[in-house]
Amino acid sequence: MEVNPRLTSPKEVRALLETLGHRPNKGLGQNFLIDANILNIIANAADIQPDEHVLEIGPGLGALTERIMPMAKAVTCIEKDSTMVEYLKTRFSGFTLIESDALDVDLDALFAGGITKVAANLPYSVASRLMVDIAECEHRPELMSLTIQKEVADRLVSPAGSKHYGVLSILTGVAYKNTMVKKISPTCFLPPPKVWSAVVRMELREVPIVGSAEYPTFKNLVKYCFSQRRKQIGTILKKKGISPVDELLADAGIEHAERPERIEIERWAALSSLLSQ
């Protein structure tokens, strides 16, 4: 009986990639996570129950997949690389495999179909966009455990007033409570990326801070103001032609001289609500 290569052994992963005639694709962010401890942390942070359906984005060779499959009732994987797709089919059975770019998949339909958790080592080039896309879905997963670039993780979990706080923190923070679980050294990957990574956990709020009807106004406001984040909020809104600015700001509990990075999500929501009236 043929024994599967150990996906946490650098030597065996290199040999496997050679057998597959595959060189890790930088464009797809193919840095294979080979640290068993980190893989277990991602799987455990997802808090997968035996009756749950889990989504994994970018499984690669399946190092995380083989950990979450025994934990879940069902697993769906989205993989763009055709070589990885063919290998995953030979290595695993009893799971759903979608060969596609995750950005082209109707994620909301997957969540509406019963997927409640996401566990993934996200492709770094599209991680921010994917997290916002998922946070904006109507049927959001209740929890996500993700590996992303540490720089992006810093932006995701930052509170108002910190230098990393911005559009990503706010748009995902409407629906999720975001926390940093673990920082990851480049040496945990093959090939090692040039940057540090991090495991983050995104836990669904019972009630989103902004309702779906008001969200487009809220998003436009936040993106517009953060495009001029060094300016005072009163100045930014006057330039946008909004009036009476100081009255609106006061009603939202915001001072004219505050800068966008000082304003918490709740106050952005209050201002957005006043503007949409």
N, C-alpha and C positions, 0 to 999 in steps of 0.2 A: 504494500500500500504506500502510495506516494505521500510524503509529509509536506504540508504547506510551509513555505518559508516563514520564518518569524519576522513580523513586520516591525519589531523593535530592535532588530539586529542590523546595524549599519552594513555589515559584511553581506548578510543574506538579502537585504533590500537592494544593495548595489548589484549583486548577482542576478536577482530577479529582474531588475530594470534592464540589465544587459541581455538576459534571455528574451525579454519582450522587445528588445531593440529600441528602447525608449530612453530619451534624454529628458530630464525634467524641464518643463516649458516655463520659462520666466514670465512670459505673457499671461499664462494661466495661474501664475503664483504657485507653481508646484514645488513647495518645500515640504517634504514628507515628514510628519511628526513621528519620531521614533523613540520617544521617551515614555516608557510604560506608566510611570508615576503620573505624568501630565495627562496622558490619555485617560487614566482612571479618574483623575480630578474632573476632567470635562464631563465624562459619563456620569459621575456621581453628582456633580453640580446640577445636572438636568433633572435629578430626582424622578427618574422614570419608574412608573408603576406597571405591574404586569398586564394591565388591561389597556395600556396606552399605545397610540400610534405615533411614531416619531419620524421627523424629517431630518435627513442629513444632506447638507449641501457641500459638494466637492469632496466626496469620500476618498478619491485617489485610489490607493491600493487596498484600502479597507481596514486600516489599523484601528480607527475609532468604531467603524461598523461592527467589527467582531466583538467589541465590548458592549455596544448597545443592543445588538440583536437578542442576546439571551435575557435582557432586562425588559424588553417590550413585547407587546402582543403583535405589533407590525412595524416594519421600517420601510420608509420610502427614501430612495437616494436620487439626487440630481447630479449627474456628472457630464461634463462637456467633452472631455478627452476620450476619443473612440478607443484608444488602446486600453485606458483604464476601464472603460465600460466592458470590453471583452474579457479582461482579466477578472473583474468583479463577478461576471456571470459564471466563470469557472470556479471561483473560490467560494461563493455563497449561493444558497438557494432559499426559496421561501420569502423573498423580499421583492419590492417593486423598484425597478430601476428606470429612471427617465433620462434619456440621452439628450441633453440640451444645455444651453446657457441658462442659469437660474434666473437671469433678468428677463428671459423670454417666456418663462413658465407662469401660468396663472396661479400664483401662490395662494391667493384668497380662496380659490376653488379647492385647493388641497386642504386648507384649514377648515373650510366649510364641510369637507368630506370626512372630517374626524381627527385630523392631525392636531395634537394638543401641545407637543413639545418639539423644539428644534435643538439638536446637538450637532455642532459642526466646527471644523477648522476652515473658516471662510476664506475664499480667494481674496487676498488683501486688496487687490486693485478695485474690487467692487463691494467691499465689506460695508462701507458707510452707506452706500446706496441701498444695499439689500436690507440693512437694519431699518432704514427709514421706510422703505417699501413695505416691509412686514408690519411695522408700527402703524402704517396707514391702512392696512387691510381692515375690512369690516369684521371678518372672523379671525381675530388674532390668536396665536398660540398663547397658552397661559404661562409658559416659561421657555427661555432660550439660554443655552449654555454654549458659548462661542469662543473660539480662539481668533483673535484679531491682532493687528499691529499695535504695539503698546502706545504709540503716539495717538492712534485712533481711540484706543481704550481710555486714555487720559481725557480726551474730548468727550467721550460718551458718559463718563461717570462724574465729570466736574460739576460742582455746584456754582450757582451765581456768584460772581465776584472773583472767581479764579481765572487765571490767564487762558485756560483751555476751554472755558465755558463758551458755548456758541450754538449755532444752528443745530448741530447733531445732538447735543445734550438736550436741547429744547424739544425738537420734533419727536425724538424717541421718548423723551421724558413725559410727554403728554399721556402716553398709555402705559409706560413701563417705569419701574424702579430699577435703576442700573447700578450694579456694584462690581468692583474689581475682585476677582477671586485669587488669581495667582499670576505673577510675572514670569515670563519664560525666556530663558537664554537662547541665543541663536544655535548653540551647540546641541539643542534638543531636536534639531531638524536635519534632514538630509535632502539636498545640500543646505548648509546653514545660510539663512538670510542675512542681510547686512544690518538688520534692525532687531531689537527686542520685540517680543510678542507678549500677549497677556490673555488669560482666560477671564471672560466677563459673564455675568449672569444678569439676565433681564427678566424681571418678574412682573407679570401683568397687574396693573392697578385694578381694584374692584370697579371703579368708575373713572373713565378718562377725564383729565382736567379740562379738556375742550371737547365739546360735542361735534358730531360729524357735520352738521349743517354749518357750523361756525368755523370749522377747521380751515377751509381754503382762505378765508380772510386772515385768520391767525397766522397761517404759514407765510402768506405774502407779506404781512406786516413784519414778521420776525426776519425773513430773508432780506427784505429791503433795509431794515434798520441795521442789521449786522454787516451789510455791504459798506456801511459807514460807521463801524463800531467805535472809532475814536471820537466821534462827535457826540455832542449832548443830544439826548432824545428829543428835547423841545425844538432844537434847531433842525433835526432830521425831519420831524413831522411838519414843521412850517414849510420846509423846502418842498415837501410832498403836497402842499396846498391844503393841509388839514387845519380846520379852525372850529371853535376857539381852542387852541392847543393847550394852554395852561389849565383851562377848566376841565378838559377831558383827562389830562394827566393827573390832576388833583383828585378827580373822581375815581381814578384807577389806583390811587395811592403812590403815584410816581412824581418825583421832582423834576422840574424842567432841566436841571443841570446833570441829571444822572446819565450815565452812558449805558448802551445796550447790555454790556456784559455784567452790569450790576443788578439787572432786573430779573427776578425769579419768574418761573413759568406761570405761577398763579397771577402775578401782576400783568404779564403779557396777555394772559387770558382775559383779565378784567378790561384791559385797554382794547383788545380786539372786540370784545362784546359791546363796548360803548361805540366803537367805530362802525360795527355792523348794524347798529340801530340807526 
